[in-house]
Amino acid sequence: MNIIDILQKENIELNLKSDTKEGVIIELLNLLKKNGAVDNIEGLQAEILKREQVMSTGIGKGIGLPHCKSKSSDNMILAVGRHKKGIVDYDSLDDEPVKLIFLLISPEDKPNDHINMLARISRIVKLDYIRNSLVTAGSSKKFFETVKNEDKKFL
């Protein structure tokens, strides 16, 4: 499965407002709810934050990958956000501010798909030229097209 198979243009927010990890997670969950992708954002928020307590999903290089496996999801769902200044208190592995947040929700009964998607996202955004293109994308459409074009290279 490719990133582009689960990422919808309307689930990309390039102007996250909150300056906290929990705040941007809530913003992205609200975006998913607004677009009809999820219903129970309180339950999902609790699941994602519980996962964050195990280990931070700030994987370095300005990337956050909050995620959970949930009984309330039948399909893999992805929301992406960008914070222009970066979230300082994200507790990233390299202590750098997090600018790109990829929030992944997967069905609880598909752990391999979940792990494979996390790995795929990580591989792509760890590349400097891709990450820089995403950080500087002028629109959600440009962001989406960059992900689409780069995702194809990893088939």
C-alpha positions, 0 to 999 in steps of 0.5 A, a space after each residue: 500500500 502506498 501513502 497516496 492510497 490513503 492520503 486525501 487532499 482535504 486531509 492536509 492542513 498546512 497552517 496548524 495553529 497549536 504550539 503543542 503536540 496534543 494541540 496539533 493532534 486534536 487539530 488533525 483529528 478535527 480535520 478528519 472529523 470535519 471531512 467525514 473520515 472519523 467520528 469518535 475523536 475523543 477516543 482516538 485522541 486518547 489512543 494516540 496520546 496513550 501511544 505517545 506515552 510509550 515513546 515519542 513519535 517525534 522521529 527527528 528531522 522535524 517529523 512527527 508520526 503520531 499514530 494508533 491502531 484502533 477498533 473504531 477504524 475499518 480503514 487506514 486513515 492519514 491526516 498531514 499537518 504542517 506547522 511553520 515555526 515548528 513545535 518545540 515541545 514535541 519531545 522529538 528524538 533529536 530535540 528539534 522542533 517538529 514541522 511536519 506531522 503525519 497522523 496515522 490511524 489503522 484498524 487494530 486487526 491489521 498491525 502489519 499494514 500499520 507498521 509498513 505504512 509508518 515505515 513508508 512514511 518515515 523512509 520518504 520524509 527522511 530524505 532532505 529534498 522531499 522533506 524540504 519540498 513539503 515544508 515549503 509547499 505553497 498549497 495543499 495541492 502542491 504538498 499532495 502532488 509532491 507526496 504522490 510523485 515521490 511515493 511512486 519512486 518507492 514502489 
